Amino acid sequence: MPNHDEPSRVALHEAAHAVLLHDAGIAVRRVVLDADRGRAGGRVVAGLDALCAPASCALAGAAAEIEAGYPAPPSDRWASDFAAAERACRRDNVELSAELVRTRNLLWRRWPAVRAVRDALLRRRALDRNEITRLIETAVQNHSEAPCATALAR
């Protein structure tokens, strides 16, 4: 199993954020993989409307890692995502645990799009809005069903 610094794990994490933000109607301007002091990292750049995103968008990265079978990372790795999710849950009056289950279900249905964005991100290191939209829409056209369990980590 890959370790928590592996670029494919970070790409999967950021791709999941991008797909669920896109699905929520929030403009994703850019997704980037980069390194900070030798550690793989990444970020999604979205509009200010991302502040009103459902908790599922904040939980998407962690949920994708869980679905793919990665072990839990160091506690600080998901801290900002969970803090954003907790704020959204308070705002929307929903339970965090229920939102995590909902997020995992959303990702299950959108897994081909998450994989397409992840793979492109690993190849190109940065994707713009048009590339992200094209990848998601193409994945939707090519895959009408959720993947089988063994396909999740591929």
C-alpha positions, 0 to 999 in steps of 0.5 A, a space after each residue: 500500500 502506498 504511503 501518505 506522501 505518494 503523489 497518486 494518493 494526493 492526486 486522488 484526494 484533490 481529484 475527489 474534491 474537484 469532482 464533487 465541487 463541480 457536481 455541486 455547481 461550484 466553479 473549479 478553476 484549477 487543480 494542482 499537484 506540487 511538492 512542499 519541502 519534499 512532501 507531495 501536496 496539492 490544492 484545488 482552486 475554486 471560486 468564493 462560492 466554494 465557501 457555501 459548498 456542502 460538507 461532502 465537498 470538503 470530505 471528498 478527499 478523505 472519503 476517496 482515500 478511504 474508498 481506495 483502501 489507503 491507511 489513515 494518514 497523520 492526524 494533520 493531513 485531513 485537519 483542514 478538510 474536516 474543519 471545513 466539513 464541520 463548519 458546513 455541517 453546522 451551517 446546514 444542520 446535518 451530522 458529520 458522520 451521516 455526511 461522510 456516508 453520503 460523501 462516500 456514496 456520491 464518490 462511488 457513483 462518480 468514481 470514473 470521473 475521480 479516476 479520470 481527473 486523478 490520472 490526468 493530474 498525475 500526468 500533467 501536474 495541473 489542470 484548468 477549468 476546461 480540462 476538468 470539465 471535459 474529463 468529468 463529462 467524458 467519464 460520465 458519458 463513458 461509464 453509466 454505472 458505479 465501479 465494482 469494488 476491485 476497481 476503486 484503487 486502480 
